[in-house]
């Protein structure tokens, strides 16, 4: 499609204002119109199929329903696998709360191997339990303690309660509370969370409360399909995605972000490309390139010196004179064409090559960055442009005119914003796609040049039509006569369709022609013609949560004497029986990374994640 005939590509515009024919008249399609209609329908079906290939749906888990969402997955494990609650949680945390994957691996690996890899003991090492004596010797502190002061784990290892308590406190402080392993050597069994809770709360209630928070937060921190919304200040919501996780989502708070890397929505850039681009724009690497291209180091003080005119004898502020051509120190006696006692006419290939390469790299970066910034700056004017358009619409609707529907202006404006965002991020994509930084050995120079020309042709077509659409939308249509308004409407609707089609074609080119043949996998979020879908809010009935708690209790009582899963004396605490604790901001998770959770103790809310962790812990 060429630039000049961009508008003629779209089907004819139909609107209530344009349709003045009598409703009783019969309408017949010519053969050409029938073929065009069939082709249009097939194209719509094809586009729908392309979007289905990247199917994903998102839902918001609010603070109030976080515990209920966690209970739902626990209930599935308890009912279908006949597990105790803490064993079900251990299994889910190990496999990152992926219920479907657990059942797939159950068929592939079998029950015993699946449980063993997750740290669930298959059978007790001591069928008789604790020995029938009044005192036992703890194998950690070697003290003789009463049998009532000794606790045994499901794996069969038993130590005194004091040693267990100190061990648990250390592990919780280290951020390993989600998978506290038995302290017996070479034992990978995960300790019973009910026993951890009981022993730690008796000595340090605040640490026990942190342990509860870690268990609750594991549903998000250890879950590949659930992530916190990265809004600032934090809205307290989490987003759960089903389907393709390489997608862009919108929280109910209005924040749009890439679900895979939690940064701003950056499609068609891959996450790797966007991370490199942000770093390149943020650091001083291009300042260094500019210095390399435009200055020479003083041979005495090594400070960069820029030549602002004159002959090739340059003087630094330190007083040292040197030759601008070769950088060598010289005296001050010179003429316009030569320097006394100095000759540097011999060509030095190495230094010249480095300078030329730095200059090319700088110019290339400036080319892509300037265009990226131009479209980004245009997007920042979104609020002002919206106000101007709404003002023009309000004037147009109040004047004496046959045209009262101006929804085409709003639709065209939304299309303009979406296409500008695509254009903006297409320049960082092109910068890394056709450079040697990521795909050095993936393409030959000939292939790179061919693919770059293909992509840039589509990019230029899109940019040309986006600017045309912007021009029509910025017209003062509130002062136009009806004929001029109709003409403007026709252009805006047609150009909106053209721009949408070009965006789809660019994404297809990126996915099929550029990224697919590469050995290094790079996934991008799919193009959404209607914009990012706002995540639906997840509602879990609290009564259902209580019923699931009772169901879990029933399942636990039924299976607690199951062979191969030894139950200790203290039993297993149920989610429904445990008090609901507020979420505090935790200082670190199991891997030592900072956590985003925040809590504010106020008026009965179950969870609030807005107070800094250090303040929440102090209070």
C-alpha positions as CSV (number, residue, x, y, z in Angstrom):
1,X,0.0,0.0,0.0
2,X,1.5,3.3,-1.0
3,X,1.3,6.5,0.9
4,X,-0.8,8.4,-1.6
5,X,-3.7,6.1,-1.7
6,X,-3.9,5.2,2.0
7,X,-7.4,6.5,2.4
8,X,-8.9,4.4,-0.4
9,X,-7.9,1.1,1.2
10,X,-10.7,1.1,3.8
11,X,-14.3,0.1,2.9
12,X,-16.9,2.9,2.3
13,X,-18.1,4.8,5.4
14,X,-21.6,4.3,6.6
15,X,-23.3,6.3,9.2
16,X,-26.8,7.4,10.1
17,X,-26.1,10.9,8.7
18,X,-24.9,9.5,5.4
19,X,-27.8,7.0,4.9
20,X,-30.7,9.0,3.6
21,X,-32.3,6.3,1.5
22,X,-35.8,5.1,2.0
23,X,-36.0,2.0,4.2
24,X,-38.4,0.2,1.9
25,X,-36.0,0.2,-1.0
26,X,-34.3,-3.1,-1.8
27,X,-30.5,-3.2,-1.7
28,X,-28.5,-5.3,-4.1
29,X,-24.8,-5.9,-4.1
30,X,-22.8,-6.2,-7.3
31,X,-20.4,-9.0,-7.9
32,X,-17.4,-6.8,-7.1
33,X,-19.1,-5.5,-3.9
34,X,-20.0,-9.1,-2.9
35,X,-16.4,-10.2,-3.3
36,X,-15.2,-7.2,-1.4
37,X,-17.6,-8.0,1.4
38,X,-16.5,-11.6,1.5
39,X,-12.9,-10.6,1.6
40,X,-13.6,-8.1,4.5
41,X,-15.4,-10.8,6.5
42,X,-12.5,-13.2,6.0
43,X,-10.0,-10.6,7.0
44,X,-12.0,-9.9,10.2
45,X,-12.0,-13.6,11.0
46,X,-8.3,-13.8,10.3
47,X,-7.6,-10.9,12.7
48,X,-9.7,-12.5,15.4
49,X,-7.7,-15.7,14.9
50,X,-4.4,-13.9,15.3
51,X,-5.6,-12.3,18.5
52,X,-6.8,-15.7,19.8
53,X,-3.2,-17.0,19.3
54,X,-2.2,-14.7,22.1
55,X,-5.2,-15.3,24.3
56,X,-5.0,-14.1,27.9
57,X,-7.4,-12.7,30.4
58,X,-6.6,-10.7,33.5
59,X,-8.4,-10.1,36.8
60,X,-7.7,-7.9,39.8
61,X,-7.3,-9.4,43.2
62,X,-8.1,-6.7,45.7
63,X,-6.8,-6.7,49.3
64,X,-10.0,-8.1,50.6
65,X,-10.1,-11.2,48.3
66,X,-6.4,-12.1,48.4
67,X,-6.9,-14.7,51.2
68,X,-9.9,-16.1,49.4
69,X,-8.0,-16.5,46.1
70,X,-5.3,-18.4,48.0
71,X,-7.8,-20.6,49.7
72,X,-9.3,-21.6,46.4
73,X,-6.1,-23.2,45.1
74,X,-5.4,-24.8,48.5
75,X,-8.8,-26.3,48.5
76,X,-8.2,-27.9,45.1
77,X,-5.0,-29.6,46.3
78,X,-6.5,-30.8,49.6
79,X,-9.6,-32.2,48.0
80,X,-8.1,-33.8,44.9
81,X,-4.8,-35.1,46.3
82,X,-5.9,-35.8,49.9
83,X,-3.2,-33.5,51.5
84,X,-3.0,-31.7,54.7
85,X,-3.0,-27.9,54.4
86,X,0.7,-27.3,55.0
87,X,1.6,-30.0,52.6
88,X,-0.7,-28.5,50.0
89,X,0.9,-25.1,50.5
90,X,4.4,-26.7,50.3
91,X,3.5,-28.3,47.0
92,X,2.0,-25.1,45.5
93,X,4.9,-22.9,46.6
94,X,7.4,-25.3,45.1
95,X,5.6,-25.3,41.7
96,X,4.8,-21.6,41.9
97,X,1.1,-22.0,42.5
98,X,0.6,-23.5,39.1
99,X,-2.3,-26.0,39.8
100,X,-2.5,-27.2,36.2
101,X,1.2,-27.9,36.0
102,X,1.1,-29.9,39.2
103,X,-1.5,-32.3,37.8
104,X,0.5,-32.6,34.5
105,X,3.6,-33.5,36.5
106,X,1.6,-35.9,38.6
107,X,0.9,-38.0,35.5
108,X,4.5,-37.7,34.3
109,X,6.5,-38.2,37.5
110,X,4.1,-40.0,39.8
111,X,2.9,-39.1,43.3
112,X,6.0,-40.2,45.2
113,X,8.5,-38.3,43.0
114,X,6.3,-35.2,42.8
115,X,6.0,-35.0,46.6
116,X,9.7,-35.8,47.3
117,X,10.9,-33.0,45.0
118,X,8.6,-30.5,46.7
119,X,9.8,-31.5,50.2
120,X,6.8,-33.5,51.4
121,X,7.8,-36.6,53.4
122,X,6.4,-39.7,51.8
123,X,6.3,-41.7,55.0
124,X,7.4,-41.4,58.6
125,X,10.8,-42.7,59.5
126,X,9.4,-43.6,62.9
127,X,6.1,-45.5,62.9
128,X,6.0,-45.6,66.7
129,X,6.3,-41.8,67.1
130,X,8.2,-40.5,70.1
131,X,9.6,-43.2,72.5
132,X,7.6,-44.0,75.5
133,X,10.0,-42.5,78.0
134,X,9.8,-39.5,80.3
135,X,13.0,-37.8,79.0
136,X,14.9,-37.8,75.7
137,X,18.2,-36.3,74.6
138,X,18.1,-33.5,72.0
139,X,20.6,-34.2,69.3
140,X,21.3,-30.4,68.8
141,X,21.8,-29.1,72.3
142,X,22.4,-32.6,73.9
143,X,20.2,-31.7,76.9
144,X,17.9,-34.2,78.5
145,X,14.4,-32.7,78.2
146,X,10.9,-34.0,79.1
147,X,9.0,-35.7,76.3
148,X,6.4,-33.0,76.5
149,X,9.1,-30.4,75.4
150,X,10.0,-32.3,72.3
151,X,8.3,-31.9,68.9
152,X,8.5,-34.3,65.9
153,X,8.1,-33.4,62.3
154,X,6.3,-35.4,59.6
155,X,9.7,-36.7,58.4
156,X,10.2,-38.3,61.8
157,X,13.0,-36.1,63.2
158,X,12.5,-34.7,66.7
159,X,14.3,-32.1,68.7
160,X,13.6,-30.0,71.8
161,X,11.1,-27.1,71.4
162,X,13.8,-24.6,72.4
163,X,16.1,-25.6,69.5
164,X,13.2,-25.7,67.1
165,X,12.1,-22.3,68.1
166,X,15.6,-20.7,67.7
167,X,16.0,-22.4,64.4
168,X,12.6,-21.1,63.1
169,X,13.3,-17.6,64.2
170,X,16.6,-17.5,62.4
171,X,15.0,-18.8,59.2
172,X,12.1,-16.3,59.3
173,X,14.5,-13.4,59.9
174,X,16.5,-14.7,56.8
175,X,13.3,-14.5,54.7
176,X,13.0,-18.3,54.3
177,X,9.7,-18.7,56.2
178,X,7.8,-20.1,53.2
179,X,10.0,-23.2,52.9
180,X,11.6,-23.9,56.3
181,X,13.4,-27.2,56.0
182,X,13.9,-29.7,58.8
183,X,17.2,-29.0,60.5
184,X,18.3,-32.7,60.4
185,X,21.3,-33.1,58.1
186,X,20.4,-34.0,54.5
187,X,16.6,-33.8,55.2
188,X,14.7,-31.8,52.6
189,X,11.3,-32.1,54.3
190,X,9.4,-28.9,54.9
191,X,8.4,-28.2,58.5
192,X,4.8,-28.1,59.6
193,X,3.7,-24.5,59.5
194,X,1.3,-25.1,62.4
195,X,4.2,-26.1,64.6
196,X,6.3,-23.2,63.5
197,X,3.4,-20.8,64.3
198,X,2.9,-22.4,67.7
199,X,6.5,-22.4,68.9
200,X,7.5,-19.0,67.5
201,X,4.3,-17.2,68.7
202,X,5.0,-18.3,72.3
203,X,8.4,-16.5,72.3
204,X,8.2,-13.8,69.6
205,X,4.6,-12.9,68.5
206,X,5.9,-10.2,66.1
207,X,8.0,-12.7,64.2
208,X,5.1,-15.2,64.2
209,X,3.0,-12.4,62.6
210,X,5.7,-11.9,60.0
211,X,5.6,-15.6,59.3
212,X,1.9,-15.4,58.7
213,X,2.4,-12.5,56.3
214,X,5.0,-14.4,54.3
215,X,2.7,-17.4,53.9
216,X,-0.1,-15.2,52.7
217,X,2.1,-13.1,50.4
218,X,3.6,-16.3,48.8
219,X,0.5,-16.4,46.7
220,X,1.8,-13.4,44.8
221,X,5.6,-13.5,45.4
222,X,5.9,-17.2,44.3
223,X,3.2,-17.1,41.7
224,X,4.1,-16.7,38.0
225,X,0.6,-15.7,37.1
226,X,0.0,-13.1,39.8
227,X,1.9,-9.9,40.3
228,X,1.5,-6.7,42.3
229,X,0.3,-3.7,40.4
230,X,3.4,-1.4,40.1
231,X,1.5,1.8,40.7
232,X,3.0,4.6,42.8
233,X,1.6,5.0,45.4
234,X,0.7,1.4,45.5
235,X,-3.0,0.8,45.0
236,X,-2.9,-2.5,46.9
237,X,-4.2,-4.6,44.0
238,X,-2.6,-7.7,42.4
239,X,-3.2,-8.8,38.8
240,X,-3.8,-12.5,37.9
241,X,-3.4,-13.5,34.3
242,X,-4.7,-16.7,32.6
243,X,-3.2,-17.7,29.3
244,X,-0.2,-16.0,27.7
245,X,1.8,-14.1,30.4
246,X,3.6,-12.0,27.7
247,X,0.8,-9.4,27.7
248,X,0.1,-5.9,28.8
249,X,-2.6,-5.3,31.3
250,X,-4.4,-2.4,32.9
251,X,-5.3,-2.3,36.6
252,X,-8.5,-0.9,37.9
253,X,-6.5,2.0,39.2
254,X,-5.6,3.0,35.6
255,X,-2.0,1.8,35.6
256,X,-1.0,0.1,32.4
257,X,2.1,-2.2,32.5
258,X,3.8,-5.2,31.0
259,X,2.9,-8.2,33.1
260,X,6.1,-10.1,32.3
261,X,8.6,-7.4,33.6
262,X,6.2,-5.1,35.5
263,X,7.6,-2.0,33.7
264,X,5.4,0.3,31.7
265,X,3.7,-1.1,28.6
266,X,6.4,-1.2,25.9
267,X,5.1,-3.3,23.1
268,X,6.4,-3.9,20.3
269,X,9.7,-3.9,22.3
270,X,10.5,-7.1,24.0
271,X,11.3,-6.9,27.8
272,X,15.1,-7.3,27.1
273,X,15.1,-4.6,24.5
274,X,13.1,-2.2,26.7
275,X,15.4,-2.8,29.7
276,X,18.5,-2.0,27.6
277,X,16.9,1.1,26.1
278,X,15.9,2.5,29.5
279,X,19.4,2.0,30.8
280,X,20.9,3.5,27.7
281,X,18.7,6.6,28.0
282,X,19.3,6.9,31.7
283,X,23.0,6.5,32.1
284,X,25.8,8.7,30.6
285,X,26.9,6.3,27.9
286,X,25.9,8.7,25.1
287,X,27.6,11.6,26.8
288,X,30.8,9.5,26.7
289,X,30.2,8.9,23.0
290,X,29.8,12.6,22.3
291,X,33.1,13.3,24.2
292,X,34.8,10.6,22.2
293,X,33.7,12.1,18.9
294,X,34.1,15.8,19.6
295,X,37.1,16.1,22.0
296,X,40.7,15.0,22.4
297,X,42.4,14.2,25.7
298,X,45.2,16.5,26.9
299,X,48.4,14.6,26.9
300,X,49.4,16.2,30.3
301,X,46.2,16.3,32.5
302,X,44.1,14.0,30.3
303,X,41.1,16.2,30.5
304,X,38.9,16.3,27.3
305,X,39.5,19.4,25.2
306,X,37.1,20.6,22.5
307,X,38.5,22.5,19.5
308,X,36.4,25.6,18.8
309,X,38.3,26.9,15.8
310,X,41.7,28.0,14.6
311,X,44.6,25.9,13.5
312,X,45.6,22.5,14.7
313,X,47.7,23.7,17.7
314,X,45.4,23.4,20.7
315,X,46.2,24.7,24.2
316,X,44.6,23.1,27.3
317,X,43.7,25.1,30.4
318,X,46.6,23.4,32.2
319,X,49.0,25.1,29.8
320,X,49.9,22.1,27.7
321,X,49.9,22.6,23.9
322,X,49.3,19.6,21.7
323,X,48.5,18.7,18.1
324,X,44.8,18.3,17.4
325,X,45.4,15.8,14.6
326,X,47.4,13.2,16.5
327,X,47.0,14.4,20.2
328,X,50.8,14.5,20.7
329,X,52.4,17.2,23.0
330,X,54.1,20.0,21.1
331,X,55.7,23.4,21.7
332,X,53.9,26.6,21.0
333,X,55.9,27.8,18.0
334,X,53.8,27.2,15.0
335,X,52.4,28.6,11.7
336,X,48.9,28.1,10.2
337,X,50.0,25.0,8.4
338,X,52.7,23.4,10.6
339,X,53.9,23.1,14.2
340,X,57.6,23.6,14.9
341,X,59.5,20.4,15.5
342,X,56.4,18.2,15.0
343,X,55.1,16.1,12.1
344,X,52.2,13.6,12.2
345,X,51.4,13.1,8.6
346,X,51.4,9.3,8.9
347,X,48.0,7.7,9.1
348,X,47.1,5.8,12.3
349,X,44.3,3.4,11.4
350,X,43.4,2.2,14.9
351,X,42.6,5.6,16.3
352,X,40.7,6.7,13.2
353,X,38.6,3.6,13.2
354,X,37.6,3.9,16.8
355,X,36.6,7.6,16.3
356,X,34.6,6.9,13.2
357,X,32.8,3.9,14.9
358,X,32.0,6.1,18.0
359,X,30.6,8.8,15.7
360,X,28.4,6.4,13.8
361,X,27.1,4.8,17.0
362,X,26.3,8.3,18.3
363,X,24.5,9.4,15.2
364,X,22.5,6.1,15.0
365,X,21.4,6.5,18.7
366,X,20.4,10.1,18.1
367,X,18.3,9.1,15.1
368,X,16.2,6.6,17.0
369,X,16.1,8.5,20.2
370,X,14.9,11.7,18.6
371,X,12.0,10.0,16.9
372,X,11.2,8.0,20.0
373,X,11.1,11.2,22.1
374,X,9.0,13.1,19.5
375,X,6.2,10.6,19.6
376,X,6.5,10.2,23.4
377,X,6.2,14.0,23.8
378,X,3.1,13.9,21.6
379,X,1.6,11.3,23.9
380,X,2.2,13.6,26.8
381,X,-0.1,16.1,25.3
382,X,-2.9,13.6,25.4
383,X,-4.8,15.4,28.2
384,X,-4.7,18.8,26.6
385,X,-5.7,17.4,23.2
386,X,-8.6,15.6,24.8
387,X,-9.8,18.8,26.4
388,X,-9.6,20.7,23.1
389,X,-11.5,18.0,21.3
390,X,-14.2,17.9,23.9
391,X,-14.5,21.7,23.8
392,X,-14.9,21.5,20.0
393,X,-17.5,18.8,20.2
394,X,-19.6,20.7,22.8
395,X,-19.7,23.7,20.5
396,X,-20.6,21.6,17.5
397,X,-23.4,19.8,19.3
398,X,-25.0,23.1,20.4
399,X,-24.9,24.8,17.0
400,X,-27.7,24.6,14.5
401,X,-26.6,21.5,12.5
402,X,-28.0,18.2,11.2
403,X,-24.9,16.4,12.6
404,X,-25.2,15.6,16.3
405,X,-23.1,12.4,16.6
406,X,-19.4,13.1,17.1
407,X,-18.3,9.8,18.4
408,X,-16.1,9.4,15.3
409,X,-13.9,12.2,16.7
410,X,-13.4,10.3,20.0
411,X,-12.8,7.0,18.3
412,X,-10.2,8.7,16.0
413,X,-8.5,10.3,18.9
414,X,-8.2,7.0,20.8
415,X,-6.8,5.4,17.6
416,X,-4.3,8.2,17.3
417,X,-3.0,7.7,20.9
418,X,-2.7,3.9,20.5
419,X,-0.9,4.2,17.2
420,X,1.5,6.9,18.5
421,X,2.4,4.6,21.4
422,X,3.1,1.8,18.9
423,X,5.2,4.1,16.8
424,X,7.1,5.4,19.9
425,X,8.2,2.0,21.0
426,X,8.9,0.8,17.5
427,X,12.1,2.9,17.4
428,X,13.8,1.3,20.4
429,X,12.8,-2.0,18.9
430,X,14.4,-1.1,15.6
431,X,17.5,0.2,17.4
432,X,18.3,-3.2,18.9
433,X,16.7,-5.4,16.3
434,X,19.1,-4.2,13.6
435,X,22.2,-3.8,15.7
436,X,24.9,-6.2,16.8
437,X,24.2,-5.7,20.5
438,X,21.6,-8.6,20.9
439,X,21.5,-10.4,17.6
440,X,25.1,-10.2,16.5
441,X,25.3,-13.8,15.1
442,X,21.6,-14.3,14.3
443,X,21.6,-12.6,10.9
444,X,24.0,-12.0,8.1
445,X,24.6,-8.4,7.0
446,X,22.5,-9.0,3.9
447,X,19.6,-10.5,5.9
448,X,19.8,-7.6,8.4
449,X,19.7,-5.0,5.7
450,X,16.7,-6.7,3.9
451,X,14.7,-7.1,7.1
452,X,15.5,-3.5,8.2
453,X,14.2,-2.2,4.8
454,X,11.1,-4.3,5.2
455,X,10.4,-3.0,8.7
456,X,11.2,0.6,8.0
457,X,8.9,0.7,5.0
458,X,6.0,-0.3,7.2
459,X,7.1,2.0,10.0
460,X,7.2,5.0,7.6
461,X,3.8,4.1,6.1
462,X,2.3,4.0,9.6
463,X,4.0,7.3,10.6
464,X,2.8,9.0,7.5
465,X,-0.9,8.0,8.1
466,X,-0.7,8.8,11.8
467,X,0.4,12.3,11.1
468,X,-2.4,12.7,8.6
469,X,-4.9,11.5,11.1
470,X,-3.5,13.9,13.7
471,X,-3.9,16.7,11.2
472,X,-7.6,16.1,10.5
473,X,-8.3,15.7,14.2
474,X,-6.7,19.1,15.0
475,X,-8.9,20.9,12.5
476,X,-11.4,23.4,13.9
477,X,-14.4,21.4,12.7
478,X,-16.7,23.4,15.1
479,X,-16.5,26.2,12.6
480,X,-17.1,24.1,9.5
481,X,-20.3,23.8,7.5
482,X,-22.0,20.4,7.5
483,X,-20.4,19.4,4.2
484,X,-16.9,20.1,5.5
485,X,-17.7,18.2,8.7
486,X,-18.9,15.2,6.7
487,X,-15.7,15.3,4.6
488,X,-13.6,15.5,7.8
489,X,-15.5,12.6,9.3
490,X,-15.0,10.5,6.2
491,X,-11.2,11.1,6.4
492,X,-10.9,10.5,10.1
493,X,-12.9,7.2,9.9
494,X,-10.9,6.0,6.9
495,X,-7.6,6.9,8.3
496,X,-8.4,5.3,11.6
497,X,-9.1,2.0,9.8
498,X,-5.9,2.4,7.8
499,X,-3.8,3.1,10.9
500,X,-5.3,0.1,12.7
501,X,-4.5,-2.1,9.7
502,X,-0.9,-0.9,9.5
503,X,-0.4,-1.5,13.2
504,X,-1.5,-5.1,12.8
505,X,0.7,-5.6,9.8
506,X,3.7,-4.2,11.7
507,X,3.1,-6.6,14.5
508,X,2.7,-9.5,12.1
509,X,6.0,-8.5,10.4
510,X,7.8,-8.3,13.8
511,X,6.5,-11.7,15.0
512,X,6.6,-13.7,11.8
513,X,9.4,-12.2,9.8
514,X,11.8,-10.7,12.3
515,X,11.6,-12.5,15.7
516,X,10.3,-16.0,14.7
517,X,13.4,-17.1,12.6
518,X,15.8,-16.1,15.5
519,X,17.4,-18.7,17.7
520,X,17.1,-16.4,20.8
521,X,13.5,-16.3,21.9
522,X,12.0,-12.8,22.2
523,X,8.4,-12.5,23.0
524,X,6.3,-9.3,22.6
525,X,2.8,-8.5,23.8
526,X,0.2,-8.8,21.1
527,X,-1.4,-5.8,19.4
528,X,-4.8,-4.9,20.8
529,X,-6.9,-3.1,18.3
530,X,-9.3,-1.8,20.9
531,X,-6.6,-0.9,23.4
532,X,-5.6,-2.8,26.6
533,X,-8.4,-4.6,28.3
534,X,-8.9,-3.4,31.8
535,X,-8.6,-6.3,34.3
536,X,-11.9,-7.4,35.7
537,X,-12.3,-7.4,39.5
538,X,-12.2,-10.8,41.1
539,X,-15.0,-11.4,43.6
540,X,-15.0,-14.3,45.9
541,X,-18.0,-14.8,48.2
542,X,-16.9,-14.8,51.8
543,X,-19.5,-17.4,52.6
544,X,-17.9,-19.6,50.0
545,X,-14.5,-19.1,51.6
546,X,-15.8,-20.2,54.9
547,X,-17.4,-23.3,53.3
548,X,-14.1,-24.1,51.6
549,X,-12.4,-23.8,55.0
550,X,-14.8,-26.3,56.4
551,X,-14.2,-28.5,53.4
552,X,-10.5,-28.3,54.0
553,X,-11.0,-29.2,57.6
554,X,-13.1,-32.2,56.7
555,X,-10.5,-33.3,54.2
556,X,-7.7,-32.9,56.7
557,X,-9.6,-35.0,59.4
558,X,-10.3,-37.7,56.8
559,X,-6.7,-38.0,55.6
560,X,-4.6,-37.2,58.6
561,X,-4.1,-40.9,59.3
562,X,-3.3,-41.6,55.6
563,X,-0.3,-44.0,55.3
564,X,2.9,-42.3,54.2
565,X,2.0,-38.9,55.6
566,X,2.8,-38.8,59.4
567,X,0.9,-36.3,61.5
568,X,2.5,-34.7,64.6
569,X,0.7,-34.1,67.8
570,X,-0.1,-30.5,67.2
571,X,-1.9,-31.2,64.0
572,X,-2.3,-28.7,61.1
573,X,-3.9,-25.3,61.4
574,X,-6.6,-24.5,58.8
575,X,-6.8,-21.3,56.8
576,X,-10.4,-20.9,57.8
577,X,-9.6,-21.3,61.5
578,X,-6.6,-19.0,61.5
579,X,-7.2,-15.3,62.3
580,X,-6.9,-13.0,59.3
581,X,-3.9,-10.8,59.8
582,X,-3.2,-7.5,58.1
583,X,-0.5,-7.4,55.5
584,X,2.5,-5.4,56.6
585,X,5.3,-4.3,54.4
586,X,7.9,-7.0,54.6
587,X,11.6,-6.1,54.2
588,X,12.4,-9.1,52.0
589,X,11.1,-12.2,50.5
590,X,12.5,-15.7,50.4
591,X,15.2,-14.7,47.9
592,X,16.1,-11.5,49.8
593,X,14.5,-9.2,47.3
594,X,12.6,-6.2,48.5
595,X,8.8,-6.6,48.7
596,X,6.2,-4.2,47.5
597,X,3.6,-4.9,50.2
598,X,2.5,-2.1,52.4
599,X,0.1,-1.9,55.3
600,X,-1.9,0.8,57.0
601,X,-3.6,-0.1,60.3
602,X,-6.9,1.7,59.9
603,X,-10.7,1.2,60.1
604,X,-11.2,-2.5,59.6
605,X,-9.6,-3.0,56.2
606,X,-8.1,-6.5,55.9
607,X,-5.0,-5.4,54.0
608,X,-3.4,-2.1,53.1
609,X,-0.1,-1.9,51.4
610,X,0.7,1.8,51.4
611,X,2.7,2.3,54.6
612,X,6.5,1.7,54.4
613,X,7.7,-1.5,55.8
614,X,9.8,0.0,58.6
615,X,6.9,2.1,59.9
616,X,4.5,-0.9,59.8
617,X,6.8,-3.2,61.7
618,X,7.5,-0.6,64.4
619,X,3.8,0.0,64.9
